[in-house]
């Protein structure tokens, strides 16, 4: 029920992510490929990967599978057909009572929280549009890699709706309150270079290099010790609103856990 769809027909096809030796979990518009580097692919290219109820159900299952896989180190989110996601599928209109809308939003909220709070690195590999809740999901990842043809947009206001998917929390922390209001109230699309300059994207690469750079990043991320990766994410994600002294205390405890894990593995730190 999240807002933000600008779905149109897209005839282009999609290349599958590198396989891990295990079959992908397919169907319903989301494909999950398990592995050391796991992949979630939004796969409804005819509507620019607009997300319907079945997509949300499958995404929840994919996140749960990734979180529970001890051998999985990194998760990559991407879209089929040269698009990341055009947001929610609003083609059937907005149906249901106010209570049903609230219940549906809470279901989606739990999925967004599972992504944002994931104790393993997540990477959004963005080509084409990432708008509405598609933008929310991309920014909810730990790293955002975009092609030079990527476009981002908080287009909720175009549909008479308000931001969701965590965007009202993420965006002002990334770009400041005034810029966040500009992006959401005007609902304009911005290119990859502007998104990078605003701090929404880590790096912009030519479209033809997107997969190779993503693979390089994921290879490096997969080599980070799980305790170190989880601790780093917890420290940075938890640092928004705490005093400096509390951050130091959290660092000390996180380092203790990391050193203990190194010793248990028979390794030494740097």
Buried (B, 14 or more C-beta within 10 A) or exposed (E): BBBBBBBEEBEEEBEEBBEBEEEBBEEBBBBBBBBEBBBBBBBBBBBBBBBBBBBBBBBBBBBEBBBEBEEBBBBBBBBBBBBBBBBBBBEEEEEEEEEEEEEBEEBBBEBBEBBBEBBBBBBBBBBBBBBBBBBBBBBBBBBBBBBBBBBBBBBBBBBEBEBBBBBBBBBBEBBEEEBBEBBBEEBBBBBBEBBBEBEBBBEBBEBEEBBEBBBEBBEEBBEBBBBBBBBBBBBEEEEEEEEEEEBEEBEEEBBEBBBEBBEEEEEEEE
